[in-house]
Amino acid sequence: MHFFSLQKRNCKLLNTNNLFSFSTTTLHRFLFSLTFVVYFAASYFVSFSYAQDIRFSAITTAEGLSQNTITALIQDKQGFLWIGTPDGLHRYDGYSLVESKNLPNDSTSLINNSVTALVEDKNGDIWVGTEKGISKWIRNQNTFEQIKFNQIGAIPHTQIQSLFKDDKNNIWVGSKEGLSFYKDDKDEWIHFASNNQKLVALKNLSVAAITQDGKGNIWIGSDSLGLYKIALAQTNEQVTHFDIKNGLLDIHITSLASDTTTNTLWIGTIKGLQALHLDEINNQNEDNTKLFTSFINHQNDIHSISGNHITGLLVDRSGQLWVGTASQGINKYLNTKAGFIRHQKDVYNPFSLSDNTGIKVLFQDRTGVFWFGTAQGGLNKYDPEKIKFRLYRSVNDLRQNGIQDNNITCFFKDDEGKTWIGTKKAGIFRYNPKIANGWFTQYSRYSHGMPSDDVTGITQDLYGTTWCSTRDRGVGRFSYKNGNLTIIQYKKHWEGLPSSRIAKLFTDKKGEIWVLTFEGDLCKYSRALNDFEVKVEGEPNLTDNEIMLSAKSTNKNTIWVGTPTGAYLYDVTTEKIILDKRNDLKVWVSSIEEIGDSSVWFSSSKGLIRYLPQKDSLTYFSRKDGLTTDMIYSVVLGEDKNLWLSTNKGISRFSLKTLKAKSYDETNGLQGQDFLAGSYYKSNEGELFFGGKDGYNAFFPTEIKDDPLTPQIVFTEIDIFSKSLPFIDFITRVENPLDSYILTADSLTLDYEKTGFSLEFAALHFSDPKKNAYAYKMEGLDEEWTYVNAGRRFVNYPTLPYGNYVFRVKAANSDEVWNEEGTALYINVSTPVWERLWFRILGILMIVGIISAFYMARIRRSKNQQKLLELQVEERTKELQEKNKNMTDSLRYAKTIQTAILPPETDLKECLTEVFTVYEPLEIVSGDFYWFKNIDNIVYIAVADCTGHGVPGAFMSMIGSSILSDMVQQNKELKPCETLELLNQKIRTSLSQQDNRNSDGMDICFCKINLKTNQVWFSGAKRPLYITKKDGTFKEIKGDRKSIGGKKRANEKEFTTTEIQLESGDMIYLTSDGYADQPNQIGKKIGSLQLQDLLKNIGSLPAQKQKQEITDMLNVHKGDTKQRDDIAIMGIRM
C-alpha cells in the first residue's frame, strides 16, 4: 500500500512556472492557496512510503489465543502451526486454535504453561520447552510425556530458553542451567557440565540461542557470556569463544540466525545487530575483530535499524534477513547500501504491525507466509504473495498530503510518464515518478481555475494537448507551452456542445478528441472550428440520467458507444450508426473492449456480455462462471491475454480460454469492494488502473501470479455417534475405532450398530484460509465429488451400510490451485453377526436341530399313542391295509395316467428357450393340469384349474386335456378365444350339463405363441396372464369373467383374444389359483398382489432359479399349514 506521508524535512515548493494562468477574478483564491502551501511546505514535504506495502493481520485473544504474548512458533511436518505463549500451547490450522495446558495431577498434560521454545523431532513429536522443564507431545497418542534428565553427568533443565534440531536429528537444549543435547542415534543425553576438558568452557553456561552453520558447527549464544562455536564435525571437538574483545558489540546475545548461502552468522544482542563472516574465521588467530559487521540505530537515518535491542532473527527462503526488536518493531535488511526497511505499528494504518514490542518470534512457513510474534499484539501474519495489487490512497490525518480525495474517477498517463488522476471532489492530481518518492501536483477549481473539481475524463490529443472533462461544467484543456489552462464552459466558449454534463472524454485512433454527454450526445472536436460538433444526438429519456456512459474507439475508424439501454457502433468515416444493439441488449453497458475481429465484450449491469460479429450472437457470463457479481463496471484486455473487470465486489480476471473468472478482494490489496464506473485505464506499457471510492489500484497483469503451492490436507476432528473421541482412548489403549490419533490416523473401524460419524478437515495453507476450497467423496457410496467452501469443511454420515469405504478429501489454496492427490481415510463398517458365514451355518444347524428334535418328539408321541391303540387297531389293521392298498393302487394308477397326459418337461425345454413348471397336487392326483402343443413353430400352451381336486378333478383334467389336443390338431387356425368357445361347448356336451345340474368345469389360461416373431395371443377363462418385461416392467392381462363348462346362461358373452408383441428375454406366466390362495398359519393368503411382486422381481433370473424362488416363498409362507389346493404355474421366456 502506498501512503502520501509528510515528514519534517527541508521544504520543496511547487514550481510556479508550471502553474496555469487564470483570470483576475480568481487571483485572491490562488494567493490564499499559495500562502497555505508555502506555510505547510515550510514544515513538511511529500514523500512516498514504500515500507507500508506490507499488510499485516493479527491472531489475538479474540481468535482464541490464551495470551497476546508470543514466545515460540514452529510448523510441524503436517503443516500445523504450534504457538507458544506464557499461558499455554496452541495448535493452529488456519481456522481454530486447539489449546494445551498443564492439568494438576495429570502427568500426561503439559509440564508447565509458560512455553519458551519449540522443536519437532524426526518422528513428528513436538518438544515443548517451558520455565519448568520439557514436555514432549506424542503425535499418534495426543498426549505429553515429561523429558527427564536422569543419566550420569546430567543436570535437570528447568528454565528452558532454546531448543534446536541439528542436521543429524539431535535435539539441543539450552537453559539457564546449561547446554545438553540428545543423541538420536544412541538414545542418550550429553550434558556439557561434564568433566570433558575440551568442553569445559560451556560449563554452567546460560544459553539463549542455538543454531548450526553450513559446515555442521553448532553456535551457542549466551545471554551473559557471548558467542561459542562447537566444532563437532572435526575429529577433535573444539570450542571457540567470541566476546567483546573479539569484536562482539555485547556479550548479552538474544538470538542467532545462520545464512548458509552466504555463510554468514547473524547475531542479535541487546546493543545491536552483527554479521559474522564464517569463511574468514581463523581459529588460530585470537583477534577476530574484523570478522564482524555491526548494524546499530542512527536517529537521523531512517534506513538504519530501528532499534538496538534485538530480540529475534530470521533468514527467509530468499536469503533476506528479518530483525525483531524489543520496542521498535521489525526490520527487513536489504543490503549495505539500501540498509533496512522498517515495519512498525501505525495507528493510522489498520494493516500495520499490531505491536512494536518483544518481537522474539520471526518465522516463514512452507507456503511463504511470514509470522511475527509480539509481546502485546498477538501473532502477526504477512503474505507477500497475497497482496497482488498496488494500492494508492490518502489517509485522513495531518501527516498526509498528495491526493486529497479517494473517489478516483479517471486516469491518463502522458508521454513524459506522468500519471494524471481525476477525482470526484478535488480536481486532478499529476504524479511525477521521476522525482524522489514521487510528487503529486493538484489542479483544482479554486487553486488553478479548473472547470469543476468533479472530473470525468482526462486524455491527450495528437498535438500533445491534455484535455479534461467534468461532470457539470464542460471541458477544459491544458497547454504545456506557456503553462496556461484555457477554461471552456457550456454555452460560453463551446457553442457546439449541447450539454456541459460530460460522461466520457476520449480520443479515437487518429488522436481526435471526442466527448459523450450524460444525455447521450456523441460529439467530436473540430480543430478548424475550435468547437465541438454533434455526431449522434442523445436519447430523450436520458435527459436526467446520471449513469456513466462509455465509448471505445476501434482500429477500423469506428466507435462503440455504451448507453443505459445497450450499445451501438458508429462509423467515423460515414458518420452513421452501422450497428445498433440497444434493442437486443436492453441493459446498461458501462464499458466496451474489442478483441480484433473476433469478439466485442460489454461490461454491464447483467454481467459480462460477449458479442460475436460474425455470428451476430450475444453470450452472457454471470456468477455461474465464477463472477462474484453481475454488476460489472469495466472490462479491459490485459497484456496477459485475459480480461480484467472492475465490479461492485472487487476485481476479476476472466480467462478467454476457459471462460471462467477468478476474483480478488480487499485482502489482495484492493482499495475496497466497490469500484467506480468509468474509472479504468490501460497505459501504453500495459499497466492497468482501476479507481474506486477509497483510492485506486495499479498493476501489470503479467505480474499477477497464482500461488503454485498446494495445501497439505489433514483431518482435524472426528465425532462418532455425536460424541467426539476422548483422548483417553489413546492413552489407556481401550477399544478405539481409529488406528491412531486423528491427526495421523489412516483407518477407521465402525460397529454396524454405530455407523453415524462426522469428520472435520483443514487445508494447511495460511495465505487466506477462508478462501481455501474443498471437495470430498466417499468411495463406495458417492459417485461425484462434493465441492464446498471453507465454511463447510466438514461432512456428516448418519448411517453407513456395512462394508469398506475410502473417504477422500482434496483442497485448493486461496488462488484455486488444487492438491488433487488430497488425503484419505479408510473406513470399515463391521459386518452384522447375522450376515456372517459362521452365523448362517450355525443358524441352519439350529433350524435342522429344532426340526429334528420336533420330529423325534412327534415320533415318540406317536409311538406312545400307537402302543395304546395297538390292541384296538390290530384287528382292523389288516382290513384297512387291504382297502388302503387297493385305493392307493387305484390312485397311483390314475396318477400314472394323468402324468402320461401331462407334457414332459424335456419336450417343453426342447421347444422353448427357458421354461419351468411348478406342479404341486394337493393329493396323489390333481385337478390342475398344464398342457402343451407345438405345431410348425406355433406353440399352444395352457394351465387349467378344474372343478374339485383329487379324483374328480383328475377326471376333469383328463377330459380337458384330451379335448384341447383334438381341437388344436384338427384346426390350427383357431384363435385362442375360438378354442375356448369350442372347449366350453364340448365340456357341456360331454357332461350333458344342459340336462342335469352338473356344473363341473374349469378356469383356464390359454396362449398361442409364434416362436419366430414372439407374438402371443391370449384368452383366459377367469385366469390372467402375467408378463415381466426384460426392462423390469410388469403387466397383468386379465381373462374373461367366464368359466369353461356349466349350464349356459342367458346373454352369455363370448371369450376374447388379446394379441401381445413381446421381445426376446420377456417372461410370461400361466397360473392356477392354488398358489395365491394358499394360507399361512394365521389364515392369511399369499394373494395375487404378492405373487405379482414376486414374478416382477425374479423375471430377470434364470428359469430354474425362478422356480426355486417361487417354491421357497410358498414353503416359507405356509410353514406347517397344510396345502389347500392344487398348484400349477408355468413360466416361459421368449
Secondary structure in CASP SS format (residue, H / E / C, confidence):
PFRMAT SS
TARGET T0000
AUTHOR 0000-0000-0000
METHOD secondary structure of the structure
MODEL  1
M C 1.00
H E 1.00
F E 1.00
F E 1.00
S E 1.00
L E 1.00
Q E 1.00
K E 1.00
R C 1.00
N C 1.00
C C 1.00
K C 1.00
L C 1.00
L C 1.00
N C 1.00
T H 1.00
N H 1.00
N H 1.00
L C 1.00
F C 1.00
S C 1.00
F C 1.00
S C 1.00
T H 1.00
T H 1.00
T H 1.00
L H 1.00
H H 1.00
R H 1.00
F H 1.00
L H 1.00
F H 1.00
S H 1.00
L H 1.00
T H 1.00
F H 1.00
V H 1.00
V H 1.00
Y H 1.00
F H 1.00
A H 1.00
A C 1.00
S C 1.00
Y E 1.00
F E 1.00
V E 1.00
S E 1.00
F E 1.00
S E 1.00
Y H 1.00
A H 1.00
Q H 1.00
D H 1.00
I C 1.00
R C 1.00
F C 1.00
S E 1.00
A E 1.00
I E 1.00
T C 1.00
T H 1.00
A H 1.00
E H 1.00
G C 1.00
L C 1.00
S C 1.00
Q C 1.00
N C 1.00
T C 1.00
I C 1.00
T C 1.00
A E 1.00
L E 1.00
I E 1.00
Q E 1.00
D C 1.00
K C 1.00
Q C 1.00
G C 1.00
F C 1.00
L E 1.00
W E 1.00
I E 1.00
G E 1.00
T E 1.00
P C 1.00
D C 1.00
G E 1.00
L E 1.00
H E 1.00
R E 1.00
Y E 1.00
D C 1.00
G C 1.00
Y C 1.00
S C 1.00
L E 1.00
V E 1.00
E E 1.00
S E 1.00
K C 1.00
N C 1.00
L C 1.00
P C 1.00
N C 1.00
D C 1.00
S C 1.00
T C 1.00
S C 1.00
L C 1.00
I C 1.00
N C 1.00
N C 1.00
S C 1.00
V E 1.00
T E 1.00
A E 1.00
L E 1.00
V E 1.00
E E 1.00
D C 1.00
K C 1.00
N C 1.00
G C 1.00
D C 1.00
I E 1.00
W E 1.00
V E 1.00
G E 1.00
T E 1.00
E C 1.00
K C 1.00
G E 1.00
I E 1.00
S E 1.00
K E 1.00
W E 1.00
I E 1.00
R C 1.00
N C 1.00
Q C 1.00
N C 1.00
T E 1.00
F E 1.00
E E 1.00
Q E 1.00
I C 1.00
K C 1.00
F C 1.00
N C 1.00
Q C 1.00
I C 1.00
G C 1.00
A C 1.00
I C 1.00
P C 1.00
H C 1.00
T C 1.00
Q C 1.00
I E 1.00
Q E 1.00
S E 1.00
L E 1.00
F E 1.00
K E 1.00
D C 1.00
D C 1.00
K C 1.00
N C 1.00
N C 1.00
I E 1.00
W E 1.00
V E 1.00
G E 1.00
S E 1.00
K C 1.00
E C 1.00
G E 1.00
L E 1.00
S E 1.00
F E 1.00
Y E 1.00
K E 1.00
D C 1.00
D C 1.00
K C 1.00
D C 1.00
E E 1.00
W E 1.00
I E 1.00
H E 1.00
F C 1.00
A C 1.00
S C 1.00
N C 1.00
N C 1.00
Q H 1.00
K H 1.00
L H 1.00
V H 1.00
A H 1.00
L H 1.00
K C 1.00
N C 1.00
L C 1.00
S C 1.00
V E 1.00
A E 1.00
A E 1.00
I E 1.00
T E 1.00
Q E 1.00
D C 1.00
G C 1.00
K C 1.00
G C 1.00
N C 1.00
I E 1.00
W E 1.00
I E 1.00
G E 1.00
S E 1.00
D C 1.00
S C 1.00
L C 1.00
G E 1.00
L E 1.00
Y E 1.00
K E 1.00
I E 1.00
A C 1.00
L C 1.00
A C 1.00
Q C 1.00
T C 1.00
N C 1.00
E C 1.00
Q C 1.00
V E 1.00
T E 1.00
H E 1.00
F E 1.00
D C 1.00
I H 1.00
K H 1.00
N H 1.00
G C 1.00
L C 1.00
L C 1.00
D C 1.00
I C 1.00
H C 1.00
I E 1.00
T E 1.00
S E 1.00
L E 1.00
A E 1.00
S E 1.00
D E 1.00
T C 1.00
T C 1.00
T C 1.00
N C 1.00
T E 1.00
L E 1.00
W E 1.00
I E 1.00
G E 1.00
T E 1.00
I C 1.00
K C 1.00
G E 1.00
L E 1.00
Q E 1.00
A E 1.00
L E 1.00
H E 1.00
L H 1.00
D H 1.00
E H 1.00
I C 1.00
N C 1.00
N C 1.00
Q C 1.00
N C 1.00
E C 1.00
D C 1.00
N C 1.00
T H 1.00
K H 1.00
L H 1.00
F E 1.00
T E 1.00
S E 1.00
F E 1.00
I C 1.00
N C 1.00
H C 1.00
Q C 1.00
N C 1.00
D C 1.00
I C 1.00
H C 1.00
S C 1.00
I C 1.00
S C 1.00
G C 1.00
N C 1.00
H C 1.00
I E 1.00
T E 1.00
G E 1.00
L E 1.00
L E 1.00
V E 1.00
D C 1.00
R C 1.00
S C 1.00
G C 1.00
Q C 1.00
L E 1.00
W E 1.00
V E 1.00
G E 1.00
T E 1.00
A C 1.00
S C 1.00
Q C 1.00
G C 1.00
I E 1.00
N E 1.00
K E 1.00
Y E 1.00
L E 1.00
N E 1.00
T C 1.00
K C 1.00
A C 1.00
G E 1.00
F E 1.00
I E 1.00
R E 1.00
H E 1.00
Q C 1.00
K C 1.00
D C 1.00
V C 1.00
Y C 1.00
N C 1.00
P C 1.00
F C 1.00
S C 1.00
L C 1.00
S C 1.00
D C 1.00
N C 1.00
T C 1.00
G C 1.00
I C 1.00
K C 1.00
V E 1.00
L E 1.00
F E 1.00
Q E 1.00
D C 1.00
R C 1.00
T C 1.00
G C 1.00
V C 1.00
F E 1.00
W E 1.00
F E 1.00
G E 1.00
T C 1.00
A C 1.00
Q C 1.00
G C 1.00
G C 1.00
L E 1.00
N E 1.00
K E 1.00
Y E 1.00
D C 1.00
P C 1.00
E C 1.00
K C 1.00
I C 1.00
K C 1.00
F C 1.00
R E 1.00
L E 1.00
Y E 1.00
R E 1.00
S C 1.00
V C 1.00
N C 1.00
D C 1.00
L C 1.00
R C 1.00
Q E 1.00
N C 1.00
G C 1.00
I C 1.00
Q C 1.00
D C 1.00
N C 1.00
N C 1.00
I E 1.00
T E 1.00
C E 1.00
F E 1.00
F E 1.00
K E 1.00
D C 1.00
D C 1.00
E C 1.00
G C 1.00
K C 1.00
T E 1.00
W E 1.00
I E 1.00
G E 1.00
T E 1.00
K C 1.00
K C 1.00
A C 1.00
G C 1.00
I E 1.00
F E 1.00
R E 1.00
Y E 1.00
N C 1.00
P C 1.00
K C 1.00
I C 1.00
A C 1.00
N C 1.00
G C 1.00
W C 1.00
F E 1.00
T E 1.00
Q E 1.00
Y E 1.00
S C 1.00
R H 1.00
Y H 1.00
S H 1.00
H H 1.00
G C 1.00
M C 1.00
P C 1.00
S C 1.00
D C 1.00
D C 1.00
V E 1.00
T E 1.00
G E 1.00
I E 1.00
T E 1.00
Q E 1.00
D C 1.00
L C 1.00
Y C 1.00
G C 1.00
T C 1.00
T E 1.00
W E 1.00
C E 1.00
S E 1.00
T E 1.00
R C 1.00
D C 1.00
R C 1.00
G C 1.00
V E 1.00
G E 1.00
R E 1.00
F E 1.00
S C 1.00
Y C 1.00
K C 1.00
N C 1.00
G C 1.00
N C 1.00
L E 1.00
T E 1.00
I E 1.00
I E 1.00
Q C 1.00
Y E 1.00
K C 1.00
K C 1.00
H C 1.00
W E 1.00
E C 1.00
G C 1.00
L C 1.00
P C 1.00
S C 1.00
S C 1.00
R C 1.00
I E 1.00
A E 1.00
K E 1.00
L E 1.00
F E 1.00
T E 1.00
D C 1.00
K C 1.00
K C 1.00
G C 1.00
E C 1.00
I E 1.00
W E 1.00
V E 1.00
L E 1.00
T E 1.00
F C 1.00
E C 1.00
G C 1.00
D C 1.00
L E 1.00
C E 1.00
K E 1.00
Y E 1.00
S E 1.00
R C 1.00
A C 1.00
L C 1.00
N C 1.00
D E 1.00
F E 1.00
E E 1.00
V E 1.00
K E 1.00
V E 1.00
E C 1.00
G C 1.00
E C 1.00
P H 1.00
N H 1.00
L H 1.00
T C 1.00
D C 1.00
N C 1.00
E C 1.00
I C 1.00
M C 1.00
L C 1.00
S E 1.00
A E 1.00
K E 1.00
S E 1.00
T C 1.00
N C 1.00
K C 1.00
N C 1.00
T E 1.00
I E 1.00
W E 1.00
V E 1.00
G E 1.00
T E 1.00
P C 1.00
T C 1.00
G E 1.00
A E 1.00
Y E 1.00
L E 1.00
Y E 1.00
D E 1.00
V C 1.00
T C 1.00
T C 1.00
E C 1.00
K E 1.00
I E 1.00
I E 1.00
L E 1.00
D E 1.00
K C 1.00
R H 1.00
N H 1.00
D H 1.00
L H 1.00
K C 1.00
V C 1.00
W C 1.00
V E 1.00
S E 1.00
S E 1.00
I E 1.00
E E 1.00
E E 1.00
I E 1.00
G C 1.00
D C 1.00
S C 1.00
S E 1.00
V E 1.00
W E 1.00
F E 1.00
S E 1.00
S E 1.00
S C 1.00
K C 1.00
G E 1.00
L E 1.00
I E 1.00
R E 1.00
Y E 1.00
L E 1.00
P C 1.00
Q C 1.00
K C 1.00
D C 1.00
S E 1.00
L E 1.00
T E 1.00
Y E 1.00
F E 1.00
S C 1.00
R H 1.00
K H 1.00
D H 1.00
G C 1.00
L C 1.00
T C 1.00
T C 1.00
D C 1.00
M C 1.00
I E 1.00
Y E 1.00
S E 1.00
V E 1.00
V E 1.00
L E 1.00
G C 1.00
E C 1.00
D C 1.00
K C 1.00
N E 1.00
L E 1.00
W E 1.00
L E 1.00
S E 1.00
T E 1.00
N C 1.00
K C 1.00
G E 1.00
I E 1.00
S E 1.00
R E 1.00
F E 1.00
S E 1.00
L C 1.00
K C 1.00
T C 1.00
L C 1.00
K C 1.00
A E 1.00
K E 1.00
S E 1.00
Y E 1.00
D C 1.00
E H 1.00
T H 1.00
N H 1.00
G C 1.00
L C 1.00
Q C 1.00
G C 1.00
Q C 1.00
D C 1.00
F E 1.00
L E 1.00
A E 1.00
G E 1.00
S E 1.00
Y E 1.00
Y E 1.00
K E 1.00
S C 1.00
N C 1.00
E C 1.00
G C 1.00
E C 1.00
L E 1.00
F E 1.00
F E 1.00
G E 1.00
G E 1.00
K C 1.00
D C 1.00
G E 1.00
Y E 1.00
N E 1.00
A E 1.00
F E 1.00
F C 1.00
P H 1.00
T H 1.00
E H 1.00
I C 1.00
K C 1.00
D C 1.00
D C 1.00
P C 1.00
L C 1.00
T C 1.00
P C 1.00
Q C 1.00
I E 1.00
V E 1.00
F E 1.00
T E 1.00
E E 1.00
I E 1.00
D E 1.00
I E 1.00
F C 1.00
S C 1.00
K E 1.00
S E 1.00
L C 1.00
P C 1.00
F C 1.00
I H 1.00
D H 1.00
F H 1.00
I H 1.00
T H 1.00
R C 1.00
V C 1.00
E C 1.00
N C 1.00
P C 1.00
L E 1.00
D C 1.00
S C 1.00
Y C 1.00
I C 1.00
L C 1.00
T C 1.00
A C 1.00
D C 1.00
S E 1.00
L E 1.00
T E 1.00
L E 1.00
D C 1.00
Y C 1.00
E C 1.00
K C 1.00
T C 1.00
G C 1.00
F E 1.00
S E 1.00
L E 1.00
E E 1.00
F E 1.00
A E 1.00
A E 1.00
L C 1.00
H C 1.00
F C 1.00
S C 1.00
D C 1.00
P H 1.00
K H 1.00
K H 1.00
N C 1.00
A E 1.00
Y E 1.00
A E 1.00
Y E 1.00
K E 1.00
M E 1.00
E E 1.00
G C 1.00
L C 1.00
D C 1.00
E C 1.00
E C 1.00
W C 1.00
T E 1.00
Y E 1.00
V E 1.00
N E 1.00
A H 1.00
G H 1.00
R H 1.00
R C 1.00
F E 1.00
V E 1.00
N E 1.00
Y E 1.00
P C 1.00
T C 1.00
L C 1.00
P C 1.00
Y C 1.00
G E 1.00
N E 1.00
Y E 1.00
V E 1.00
F E 1.00
R E 1.00
V E 1.00
K E 1.00
A E 1.00
A E 1.00
N C 1.00
S C 1.00
D C 1.00
E C 1.00
V C 1.00
W E 1.00
N E 1.00
E E 1.00
E E 1.00
G E 1.00
T E 1.00
A E 1.00
L E 1.00
Y E 1.00
I E 1.00
N E 1.00
V E 1.00
S C 1.00
T C 1.00
P C 1.00
V H 1.00
W H 1.00
E H 1.00
R C 1.00
L H 1.00
W H 1.00
F H 1.00
R H 1.00
I H 1.00
L H 1.00
G H 1.00
I H 1.00
L H 1.00
M H 1.00
I H 1.00
V H 1.00
G H 1.00
I H 1.00
I H 1.00
S H 1.00
A H 1.00
F H 1.00
Y H 1.00
M H 1.00
A H 1.00
R H 1.00
I H 1.00
R H 1.00
R H 1.00
S H 1.00
K H 1.00
N H 1.00
Q H 1.00
Q H 1.00
K H 1.00
L H 1.00
L H 1.00
E H 1.00
L H 1.00
Q H 1.00
V H 1.00
E H 1.00
E H 1.00
R H 1.00
T H 1.00
K H 1.00
E H 1.00
L H 1.00
Q H 1.00
E H 1.00
K H 1.00
N H 1.00
K H 1.00
N H 1.00
M H 1.00
T H 1.00
D H 1.00
S H 1.00
L H 1.00
R H 1.00
Y H 1.00
A H 1.00
K H 1.00
T H 1.00
I H 1.00
Q H 1.00
T H 1.00
A H 1.00
I H 1.00
L C 1.00
P C 1.00
P C 1.00
E H 1.00
T H 1.00
D H 1.00
L H 1.00
K H 1.00
E H 1.00
C H 1.00
L C 1.00
T C 1.00
E E 1.00
V E 1.00
F E 1.00
T E 1.00
V E 1.00
Y E 1.00
E E 1.00
P C 1.00
L C 1.00
E C 1.00
I C 1.00
V C 1.00
S C 1.00
G C 1.00
D E 1.00
F E 1.00
Y E 1.00
W E 1.00
F E 1.00
K E 1.00
N E 1.00
I E 1.00
D C 1.00
N C 1.00
I E 1.00
V E 1.00
Y E 1.00
I E 1.00
A E 1.00
V E 1.00
A E 1.00
D E 1.00
C E 1.00
T C 1.00
G C 1.00
H C 1.00
G H 1.00
V H 1.00
P H 1.00
G H 1.00
A H 1.00
F H 1.00
M H 1.00
S H 1.00
M H 1.00
I H 1.00
G H 1.00
S H 1.00
S H 1.00
I H 1.00
L H 1.00
S H 1.00
D H 1.00
M H 1.00
V H 1.00
Q H 1.00
Q H 1.00
N C 1.00
K C 1.00
E C 1.00
L C 1.00
K C 1.00
P H 1.00
C H 1.00
E H 1.00
T H 1.00
L H 1.00
E H 1.00
L H 1.00
L H 1.00
N H 1.00
Q H 1.00
K H 1.00
I H 1.00
R H 1.00
T H 1.00
S H 1.00
L C 1.00
S C 1.00
Q C 1.00
Q C 1.00
D C 1.00
N C 1.00
R C 1.00
N C 1.00
S C 1.00
D C 1.00
G E 1.00
M E 1.00
D E 1.00
I E 1.00
C E 1.00
F E 1.00
C E 1.00
K E 1.00
I E 1.00
N E 1.00
L C 1.00
K C 1.00
T C 1.00
N C 1.00
Q E 1.00
V E 1.00
W E 1.00
F E 1.00
S E 1.00
G E 1.00
A E 1.00
K E 1.00
R C 1.00
P C 1.00
L E 1.00
Y E 1.00
I E 1.00
T E 1.00
K C 1.00
K C 1.00
D C 1.00
G C 1.00
T C 1.00
F E 1.00
K E 1.00
E E 1.00
I E 1.00
K C 1.00
G C 1.00
D E 1.00
R C 1.00
K C 1.00
S C 1.00
I E 1.00
G E 1.00
G C 1.00
K C 1.00
K C 1.00
R C 1.00
A C 1.00
N C 1.00
E C 1.00
K C 1.00
E C 1.00
F C 1.00
T C 1.00
T C 1.00
T E 1.00
E E 1.00
I E 1.00
Q E 1.00
L C 1.00
E C 1.00
S C 1.00
G C 1.00
D C 1.00
M E 1.00
I E 1.00
Y E 1.00
L E 1.00
T E 1.00
S C 1.00
D C 1.00
G C 1.00
Y C 1.00
A C 1.00
D C 1.00
Q C 1.00
P E 1.00
N C 1.00
Q C 1.00
I C 1.00
G C 1.00
K C 1.00
K E 1.00
I C 1.00
G C 1.00
S H 1.00
L H 1.00
Q H 1.00
L H 1.00
Q H 1.00
D H 1.00
L H 1.00
L H 1.00
K H 1.00
N H 1.00
I H 1.00
G C 1.00
S C 1.00
L C 1.00
P C 1.00
A H 1.00
Q H 1.00
K H 1.00
Q H 1.00
K H 1.00
Q H 1.00
E H 1.00
I H 1.00
T H 1.00
D H 1.00
M H 1.00
L H 1.00
N H 1.00
V H 1.00
H H 1.00
K H 1.00
G C 1.00
D C 1.00
T C 1.00
K C 1.00
Q C 1.00
R C 1.00
D C 1.00
D C 1.00
I E 1.00
A E 1.00
I E 1.00
M E 1.00
G E 1.00
I E 1.00
R E 1.00
M C 1.00
END
